[in-house]
Amino acid sequence: MIPGFSRGQEIAPPGKSYAVVTEHDWQRLIRRARLAGLRIFESDHLVLITDRTSRVGDVLEGLPEIFDEAVKIWASHYKIPLSAVQKWKVCGCLVVDRERFRKAGLLPDAIPDFINGYCDHYRFWLTEQSNPAYQRHLLLHEGVHAFTATLLNLNTPTWYTEGIAEWLATHRLVEAPPQFQHTPIPVVPEDVEQLGRIEMIRRLRQSTKAPSLDEVFALKPTLHGTVSSYASAWATVAFLARHPRYQEAFALTEQQPLDAGFTRRLKGQPGWNSAAARRDFDAFTADLDYGFDCSRMTINWSSGRRIPVAGATSTVTATHGWQNSGWQLEAGRQYQLRVSGHCRVGQLQRADGLLDLESTAVGISIDWYRGLPLGRLLIAQWDDKPDSGGRPKFKVLAEGGATTFTAVSNSPMFLKINNRPSNLSLSDGQLTVNIGRKGDSFPSR
């Protein structure tokens, strides 16, 4: 509890106790703010105090209502009945001049010298940001800390504490007046201006500095977290909350005590396989992008069968990411491919309606993704120890239609039609891949 705050009414659904603060506490803070000439905006769950001057097109007055909408999402996530949060309220201070808040008695000396934001139970502070979208995200991030600290006594490892705050704060505004819509994995960059979590994960992967799942689990608490640590913590929660293999174990762990044993209990859930989780996490961060849908990007890692002398056939659909061909390659052996078929890899909006983007295995030059034409067929194997260093990833061995390549390991052949994750729901069709060992009789088309 914050010194000077009294514990208010206790609302106790079976098995849990949720504490609130009294109306008297908030009125005292509001009086101090008014005496100091600060601006005050209030809603059911938030008292927002700021020294930021009014501006044309100011959006501050709408923040408390957006905060209230977010609280419903947070309660739903933790399966807390709305009746239990009906009287829950926190105070947030949006600060331009810290000294002004100190003089008003609204920024205690005990609060550390934070850079962007800091939360202490029912109260939190954040510095003014140049971008309204990022400022709103920061407000909600600190709000999640307040919510979990006061209602759930959260005291978890750093990766979860910061990751869940990022996860539950990520959103976009829709309709008019603007309404909060939870988008934990953003669909388009414009929805999360200046947030940069996906871009940071991409840079970490490219620089070979991306952390493993175990390294994220081991993150230490610091007063001033780095952008990379926030991005990694968010990515880990996103992975666990959405991946079909781990979401049940993650949800069950979240319904248990949110304390220092959180990671240990997660790993102890039935069916948890640490080696598989590490590999799935590496595959997740390698392909993470806007519009990422785990249900379409989950990978089948089964070993597959050896390719017979007469060759083999496989198919690859345009609606999913990396797909196991069902055939295992032999290290050092050469293979040849022929590919047939065409598929839809997206749609373009035109004045006269939607235009389907059709592609063969070669791809289309009208649009590119990650340096390759959209729709191009990629052939790869999983590489546990890339020559360039960094985390394991898919090593692309060949591209396009008729091609020859050499396998690098005794492992399955994976196929993917190059595309943005956000396009997969707009895609359709499949390609047929004929594969044979070079020198053997090649399968017919």
C-alpha positions in Angstrom: 0.0 0.0 0.0 1.1 3.6 -0.6 1.8 5.5 2.7 -1.2 7.6 3.6 -3.7 5.4 1.8 -6.2 3.5 3.8 -7.5 0.1 2.7 -11.1 0.5 1.5 -14.0 -2.0 1.1 -13.0 -5.6 0.5 -14.9 -7.3 -2.3 -14.2 -11.1 -2.0 -15.5 -13.5 -4.6 -14.8 -17.1 -3.7 -11.1 -17.8 -3.3 -9.9 -14.3 -4.0 -9.8 -10.9 -2.3 -9.8 -7.6 -4.2 -8.8 -4.4 -2.4 -10.0 -0.9 -3.3 -9.3 2.5 -1.9 -11.8 4.9 -0.5 -13.4 7.9 -2.1 -11.8 10.0 0.6 -8.3 9.1 -0.8 -9.1 10.3 -4.3 -10.7 13.5 -3.1 -7.6 14.4 -1.2 -5.4 14.0 -4.3 -7.9 15.9 -6.4 -7.8 18.8 -3.9 -4.0 18.9 -4.0 -4.1 19.0 -7.8 -6.6 21.8 -7.9 -4.7 23.9 -5.4 -1.6 23.5 -7.7 -3.6 24.5 -10.8 -3.3 21.1 -12.5 -5.8 19.7 -14.9 -7.9 16.8 -13.8 -9.8 14.2 -15.8 -11.8 11.5 -14.1 -13.8 8.3 -14.9 -15.0 5.2 -13.1 -11.5 3.7 -12.8 -9.0 6.5 -13.3 -8.2 9.9 -11.9 -5.8 11.5 -14.4 -3.8 14.6 -13.3 -1.5 16.5 -15.5 0.3 19.8 -15.9 0.2 19.6 -19.6 -1.4 22.7 -21.0 -4.5 22.5 -23.2 -3.9 22.2 -26.9 -6.0 22.3 -30.0 -7.2 18.8 -30.7 -6.2 17.7 -27.2 -7.0 14.0 -26.6 -6.3 13.9 -22.9 -10.0 14.2 -21.8 -10.8 11.0 -23.6 -8.1 8.9 -21.9 -10.0 8.0 -18.7 -12.9 6.5 -20.7 -10.4 4.5 -22.8 -8.8 3.4 -19.6 -12.2 2.2 -18.3 -12.7 0.1 -21.5 -9.3 -1.5 -21.1 -10.1 -2.4 -17.5 -12.9 -4.7 -18.7 -10.4 -6.5 -21.0 -7.9 -6.9 -18.1 -10.6 -8.3 -15.8 -11.8 -10.7 -18.6 -8.2 -11.9 -19.1 -7.8 -12.8 -15.5 -11.4 -14.0 -15.1 -12.2 -11.4 -12.5 -15.9 -10.6 -12.3 -16.7 -7.0 -13.3 -18.5 -6.6 -10.0 -15.2 -7.1 -8.2 -13.6 -4.2 -10.1 -16.6 -1.9 -10.0 -15.1 0.3 -7.2 -11.5 -0.2 -8.2 -9.8 3.1 -9.0 -6.2 4.4 -9.5 -4.5 7.7 -9.9 -2.3 8.5 -12.8 -0.1 11.6 -13.2 1.0 12.7 -16.7 4.0 14.8 -15.9 5.8 17.6 -17.8 7.4 19.3 -14.8 8.3 16.9 -12.0 9.1 19.7 -9.6 5.5 21.0 -9.9 4.1 17.7 -8.9 6.6 17.4 -6.0 5.5 20.8 -4.6 1.9 19.7 -4.9 2.6 16.6 -2.8 1.7 14.4 -5.8 5.2 13.0 -6.5 6.7 11.6 -3.3 10.4 11.7 -2.8 10.4 7.9 -2.4 9.5 7.4 -6.1 12.6 6.7 -8.1 13.7 9.0 -10.9 11.9 7.1 -13.7 12.5 7.7 -17.4 9.1 7.0 -19.0 6.8 5.6 -16.3 6.6 4.1 -12.8 3.8 2.4 -10.8 3.4 2.0 -7.1 0.2 0.1 -6.4 -2.8 2.5 -6.7 -0.7 5.4 -8.2 1.4 5.7 -11.2 3.3 8.4 -13.1 4.3 8.8 -16.7 6.3 11.4 -18.6 4.8 13.4 -21.5 5.3 11.7 -24.9 5.4 13.4 -28.3 3.3 10.7 -29.9 -0.3 10.5 -28.6 -0.6 6.8 -29.5 2.6 5.9 -27.5 1.5 8.1 -24.6 -1.8 6.2 -24.5 0.1 2.9 -24.6 2.3 4.0 -21.7 -0.7 5.1 -19.7 -2.3 1.7 -20.1 1.0 -0.2 -19.5 1.3 1.5 -16.1 -2.4 0.9 -15.6 -1.9 -2.9 -16.0 0.8 -2.7 -13.4 -1.6 -1.0 -11.0 -4.3 -3.5 -11.8 -2.2 -6.6 -11.3 -0.4 -5.3 -8.2 -3.5 -4.2 -6.3 -6.0 -6.8 -7.4 -3.8 -9.8 -7.9 -0.8 -9.1 -5.6 1.4 -9.8 -8.7 5.1 -10.4 -7.8 6.2 -12.5 -10.8 9.5 -12.7 -12.7 10.4 -9.7 -14.8 9.5 -11.3 -18.1 5.9 -11.8 -17.1 5.5 -8.6 -15.1 6.6 -6.4 -18.1 5.4 -8.8 -20.8 1.8 -8.9 -19.6 1.7 -5.1 -19.2 2.8 -4.8 -22.8 0.4 -7.5 -24.0 -2.7 -6.0 -22.2 -1.8 -2.4 -23.1 -1.3 -3.0 -26.9 -4.4 -1.7 -28.7 -5.8 0.5 -31.4 -8.7 3.0 -31.4 -11.8 2.3 -33.5 -15.0 4.2 -34.4 -16.0 7.6 -33.1 -15.8 8.5 -30.3 -12.5 6.5 -30.2 -12.9 3.1 -28.5 -10.3 0.7 -27.1 -9.7 -2.5 -29.1 -7.2 -4.9 -27.7 -4.8 -6.0 -30.4 -2.0 -7.8 -28.6 -0.3 -8.6 -31.8 -0.9 -5.5 -33.9 -2.3 -5.8 -37.4 -0.7 -2.8 -39.0 2.0 -0.4 -37.9 -0.3 2.6 -38.0 -2.3 1.2 -35.0 0.8 1.4 -32.7 2.8 4.4 -33.8 6.2 4.6 -32.1 5.7 1.4 -30.2 8.3 -0.5 -32.3 8.1 -3.9 -30.5 7.9 -6.0 -33.7 10.6 -3.9 -35.4 12.9 -4.4 -32.4 12.4 -8.2 -32.5 13.3 -8.1 -36.2 16.4 -6.1 -35.5 17.5 -8.4 -32.8 17.1 -11.4 -35.1 19.0 -9.7 -37.9 21.9 -8.7 -35.5 22.1 -12.2 -34.0 21.3 -10.7 -30.6 17.8 -12.1 -30.2 17.4 -13.9 -26.8 16.4 -17.5 -26.3 13.3 -18.3 -24.4 15.4 -19.3 -21.4 17.2 -15.9 -21.6 13.9 -14.0 -21.5 12.7 -16.2 -18.6 15.9 -15.1 -16.8 15.5 -11.3 -17.3 16.4 -9.4 -14.1 14.3 -6.5 -12.8 15.8 -3.0 -13.5 14.5 0.5 -12.9 15.1 1.5 -16.5 14.2 -1.4 -18.8 15.6 -1.3 -22.4 13.4 -1.4 -25.5 14.8 -4.8 -26.4 13.9 -6.2 -23.0 10.3 -4.9 -23.2 10.0 -6.2 -26.8 11.3 -9.6 -25.8 9.1 -9.9 -22.8 6.0 -8.9 -24.9 7.0 -11.4 -27.6 7.3 -14.2 -25.0 3.8 -13.4 -23.6 2.4 -13.2 -27.1 4.0 -16.6 -28.0 2.7 -18.3 -24.8 -0.8 -16.7 -25.0 -1.4 -17.5 -28.6 0.5 -20.5 -29.6 -1.8 -23.6 -29.7 0.8 -25.8 -27.9 1.3 -23.5 -25.0 -1.8 -21.3 -24.5 -3.6 -23.8 -22.2 -0.5 -24.2 -19.9 0.0 -20.4 -19.9 -3.7 -19.7 -19.0 -3.7 -22.3 -16.2 -0.5 -20.8 -14.8 -2.1 -17.3 -14.8 -5.0 -18.6 -12.7 -2.5 -19.7 -10.0 -0.6 -17.4 -7.6 1.2 -14.7 -9.6 4.4 -14.9 -7.5 8.1 -15.7 -7.9 7.3 -19.3 -8.8 5.4 -18.4 -11.9 8.0 -19.7 -14.4 8.6 -22.9 -12.5 4.8 -23.6 -12.4 4.5 -22.9 -16.1 7.3 -25.4 -16.9 5.6 -27.9 -14.6 2.2 -27.8 -16.5 1.2 -31.2 -18.0 2.7 -31.7 -21.5 5.2 -28.9 -21.2 8.4 -29.7 -23.2 11.2 -27.2 -22.7 13.2 -28.2 -25.8 10.1 -28.0 -28.0 9.2 -24.6 -26.5 12.6 -23.2 -27.2 12.5 -24.3 -30.8 8.9 -23.0 -31.3 9.9 -19.6 -29.7 12.8 -19.3 -32.1 10.6 -20.0 -35.1 8.1 -17.5 -33.7 10.5 -14.6 -33.3 12.1 -15.4 -36.7 8.8 -14.8 -38.6 7.0 -12.4 -36.2 5.4 -9.5 -38.0 2.2 -7.4 -38.1 -0.9 -9.6 -38.4 0.9 -12.7 -37.2 -1.6 -15.5 -36.5 -0.2 -18.4 -34.5 -2.9 -20.8 -35.7 -1.6 -20.3 -39.3 2.1 -20.2 -38.4 2.4 -23.2 -36.0 4.9 -25.7 -37.3 4.7 -29.5 -37.5 8.2 -30.7 -36.5 7.7 -34.5 -37.2 10.7 -36.2 -38.8 9.0 -37.4 -42.0 9.9 -40.3 -44.3 12.9 -40.9 -46.6 12.3 -40.0 -50.2 11.9 -43.2 -52.3 14.0 -43.8 -55.4 10.9 -43.1 -57.6 10.6 -39.6 -56.0 7.8 -38.1 -53.9 5.1 -35.4 -54.0 4.0 -32.8 -51.5 1.7 -29.8 -51.4 2.1 -26.4 -49.8 -0.9 -24.2 -49.1 -0.9 -20.4 -49.4 -2.9 -20.0 -46.2 -0.1 -21.0 -43.8 3.5 -20.3 -43.0 6.3 -23.0 -42.9 4.9 -26.4 -43.6 6.5 -29.8 -43.2 6.7 -31.6 -46.5 6.5 -35.0 -44.8 9.8 -36.0 -46.4 13.2 -36.2 -44.7 16.3 -35.1 -46.6 19.8 -36.6 -46.3 22.7 -34.3 -45.4 25.0 -33.7 -48.5 22.6 -35.3 -51.0 21.4 -33.3 -54.0 17.7 -33.0 -54.8 15.7 -31.6 -57.7 12.3 -30.1 -57.6 9.5 -29.4 -60.0 6.6 -27.3 -59.0 3.2 -26.8 -60.5 0.0 -24.9 -59.7 -0.9 -21.4 -58.8 -2.4 -19.7 -55.8 -3.8 -16.4 -54.5 -1.4 -14.6 -52.2 -3.5 -11.5 -51.3 -5.9 -9.0 -52.6 -5.7 -5.4 -53.8 -8.5 -2.9 -53.3 -9.4 -1.1 -56.6 -12.1 1.3 -57.6 -14.0 -1.5 -59.3 -13.6 -4.0 -56.4 -11.0 -6.4 -55.1 -8.2 -7.7 -57.4 -6.9 -11.2 -56.5 -3.1 -11.4 -56.6 -2.3 -14.7 -58.3 1.1 -16.4 -58.2 3.0 -19.4 -59.4 6.1 -20.8 -57.6 8.3 -18.0 -59.1 6.3 -15.3 -57.3 5.0 -11.9 -58.5 7.1 -8.7 -58.9 4.2 -6.4 -58.1 5.0 -6.8 -54.4 7.9 -8.1 -52.3 8.3 -9.3 -48.7 11.6 -9.7 -46.8 13.6 -9.2 -50.0 11.7 -11.8 -52.2 8.8 -11.6 -54.5 5.4 -12.3 -53.0 4.3 -15.8 -53.7 7.7 -17.3 -54.4 8.1 -20.9 -53.1 10.8 -21.3 -50.5 12.5 -24.6 -49.6 14.3 -24.9 -46.3 15.6 -27.0 -43.4 15.7 -26.0 -39.7 19.2 -24.8 -38.8 20.1 -25.3 -35.1 23.5 -23.6 -35.5 23.5 -20.9 -38.2 27.0 -20.1 -39.6 26.2 -16.4 -39.1 25.6 -17.0 -35.4 22.4 -16.0 -33.5 19.3 -18.1 -32.8 18.3 -21.2 -34.8 16.2 -20.5 -37.9 15.0 -21.9 -41.2 17.9 -22.0 -43.7 16.5 -21.4 -47.2 18.1 -23.9 -49.6 16.3 -23.0 -52.8 13.6 -20.8 -54.3 11.1 -20.9 -57.1 10.0 -23.7 -59.4 12.4 -26.1 -61.2 15.5 -26.1 -59.0 18.3 -28.2 -57.6 19.7 -28.0 -54.1 21.8 -29.8 -51.5 20.5 -30.8 -48.1 22.5 -29.5 -45.1 21.2 -32.0 -42.5 19.3 -35.2 -41.9 16.0 -33.5 -41.2 12.7 -32.7 -42.8 12.2 -30.4 -45.9 10.0 -27.4 -45.1 8.0 -25.4 -47.7 6.5 -22.0 -47.6 4.9 -19.6 -50.1 6.6 -16.2 -49.3 4.0 -13.8 -47.9 3.2 -11.4 -45.1 1.5 -13.0 -42.2 -1.3 -10.5 -42.5 -2.0 -11.7 -46.0 -2.6 -15.4 -45.1 -6.3 -15.0 -44.4 -6.7 -13.4 -47.8 -4.8 -16.2 -49.6 -6.0 -19.4 -51.1 -4.8 -22.4 -53.2 -1.8 -24.6 -53.2 1.3 -25.6 -55.1 2.2 -29.2 -55.9 5.9 -30.0 -55.3 7.6 -33.1 -57.0 10.9 -34.0 -55.4 13.5 -36.6 -56.3 17.1 -37.4 -55.5 19.4 -36.1 -58.2 20.5 -39.1 -60.3 17.3 -41.1 -59.6 14.3 -41.3 -61.8 12.5 -38.0 -61.4 8.7 -38.1 -60.7 6.5 -36.9 -63.5 4.4 -33.8 -63.3 
